[in-house]
Amino acid sequence: MNRKYMDAELKQACSHLANLIAKGSYLRGNPVTMNRVCGNKNCKCRLKGKLHSSLYISKNKDGKRKMIYVPKDLEEEVKAKISAYQKVKDLTEKISEINYEHLKLKKKKGDVKKDN
């Protein structure tokens, strides 16, 4: 893509997207917090009803939902990667919309050449 002829909004979106993709640090999925009772008979979750919270990633693959457990020490990293994936998705949509608008403007001006 020739950046010389891009407007500022499109340049900024493409640049931000390129930086996110270059890092390669993103995950597709939704964070899900589940509250559960453990197997220990003497635990506070059984005695006082204070359930344990665990983070999972909910991911659909081939039409089936898969829940992947996230260890406590990785929760913040995983949340950041899921957020980065959403930003990639949002920026891709924004770039697409900008390009649709440019296409509409070109069509109105008659700048688009028809293929024969």
N, C-alpha and C positions, 0 to 999 in steps of 0.2 A: 504494500500500500504506500503510495507516495504521500508522505506527511506534509510536503510543501503546500499542497492545495487543500488541506483539511482545515476546517474551522476550529477555533479554540476549544469548544466543548468536546468535539470528537477527538482531538489530539489528547486532551486531558484524560478522557475515558479510556482511550487505547493505551496510553502510557500507564495508567493505573492498572489496567487489566494485564498488560505485559509484565509488570512488576510482580503481581500476584501469581501469575502462571510460572514465572521464572523461579520463584521460591519452591513451587511444587508442594506446598504444605497446606493441603486442603482435603477435606473428607465430605462425601455426600452422605447425608443421613439426618435424622432428627434426634436431638438429645431427649431422653426420656428418664425421668427420675421415678424409681419404683421404691415403695416402702414395704418391707417384709419382716416376717418373724423368722429368727434363726432357729437352729436345732438345739441350742443350749437351754436346758430346762430351768436354769438359775439366772438367765439373762433378763435384763430390764425390759426387753421387748415382750417377754411372756408375762413377767410379774407386774409390770407397771404400764404395759401397753405402749411403750415408747419404741416405735418401729425403727429398724435400720433403713437408711436411705442408700440406694445404689444408683449409679448412673449407667445407662445403657444407650447404645446407638441403635435406633430403629432404622432398618434399611430394607427396601424392597428390591428383590432380584427375581427375575423371571416370574413376576406376579405373586411371589411369596414374601411375606414379611420375615425378616431375620432380626433378632435382638442380640446385640453383642455387648457383653459386660465390659465396663471401663474401670480399671483399678483406680482407687482414690488418688494415687500420686500422678495419674495421667489425666484427671478430669479437666483441669484448666487448659491443658494443651489440646485435648480433643475438642473442647468447646470452641477454642480459637480456630482450629482447623475447619470445623463445621461453619463457623461464621465467615471464614475466608472463602469457603465454597459458595456460600450464599452471595457474597460480594462479587465473585466471578460470574455467577449466574445473572445477578442484577446488572452488572456492567455490560455483559454480552447483550442483554435485552435492551439496555440504553443505546448501545452502539447500533444495534439493529434498527431501533426506532429513528435514530438520527439519519441513518442511511435511507430509510423509507421516506423520510421528509425530503431529503435531497433528491431522491428519485421523483417524487411528486412535483417538486419545483422544476426539475429538468423537463418533465413531461409537459408542464404548463407553458414553459418557454419554447418548447418545440426543439430542444437540444438533443433529444433521444432519436437516434437513427434506427429506422426499421430494417430488419434483415429480410432479404428477398430470397 
